[in-house]
Amino acid sequence: MRWDIFCQIVDNYGDAGICWRLARSLSSLHGQEVRIFCDDLPTLNLLASGVDPEIKAKIALLPVEASYSNARHPVQAPDVVIEAFACALPERYLAGLFIATKKPIIINLEYLSAEPWIMEFHGKASPQSHGIPKYFFFPGFQDEVGGLLLDPVPQISHLTATQIPPALKDVWSVLRPGVKRISIFCYPGAPLGKWLEDLSTLGEEFDILLTYGHAELLGSFSGQQTSLPNHLRLLSIPFVSQDEYDWVLSQCDFNIVRGEDSFVRAQLAGKPFLWHIYPQEDRAHEAKLAAFLDLYLETANQELRLATIAAMTWAMPSQWVSSLDDWSTHALTWRSQLLKTQRDGGLAARLLRFVG
Ligand code: TRH
């Protein structure tokens, strides 16, 4: 089938990240023909860099305008149109679909949530005045919903610890053997300086990998690193490709992640993590985090449950670090559990079955 994915980048990388991962899964794992129309191609290209050119060549990354200037429309509409995160389709593209002989299915690909209400809404029709069938598709953890995006192909994220991606060689060369590693990818507003300061008092050594732009978030704190005994070493990594970032997550002992793509990757890396969920004005993110923790901690003992909830809500590391070993074991169990629930192929495969 032919798929058109529309991606509007609001202010972060997540929209492009999800679209790119989905496109790769559909193309590499399921042999689908995919085009992504994006309003910010440089960002999309940045994430997609470093991928095997043969895989990349099969997916068209195009500006939004190309969706209505292409000769394929209105004669040949795709089979499926994805509106990633409910982004609006360009009017001229939609006009082409109206007069196409065979109408596609439009999928409103929603945000990932662990909240139980999505089970009721997943797959529901969203009737439109133009008559082209449109459905809601909710990614999620339960069997009844849209699933999770798994790794598209065994590439960099599956390399072993010694197969360091070239872009990370410099940083990796100064990591201290046997020292715990923490990667940091969070939103501005996180109490990062205080968090690191607390970490530095634990008497244990940590190498801290700051993803692109995060040294600036730390402001004066990063300038004070000499006053932090050797316990903490702060290292900035460049913006790397999506696969390389996945690899970083798999090579750290603890990860701070943020939007829904890195959140799922951290879980599939099988490591303890802090999900700095995107803060929403109506505090809807609090309900989302609580719903996830209900699932994530279902089998955890009371001590680990309290430690994890504390960590996920930015309590200082000294308050929960003693549970880190238990948490590491739990993270591996959770990973296997996730892979079991997604053995049907996860989101891409469920999407294919849904439209098929
Ligand atoms: O960038 P994000 O904060 O995106 C968010 C989410 O989509 C969120 O749900 C949405 O509401 C909000 O934007 C508006 O975080 P996320 O989802 O983790 O996406 C980051 C992507 O960037 C992910 O695919 C990994 C990728 N990435 C790289 O490719 N290289 C890097 O160096 C880093 C740090 C990330």
Residues whose N, C-alpha, C, O or C-beta is under 5 A from the ligand:
A	BS01	TRH	V10 N12 Y13 G14 D15 G17 I18 L47 F185 T211 P238 F239 V240 S241 Q242 Y245 R258 G259 E260 D261 S262 F263 Y278
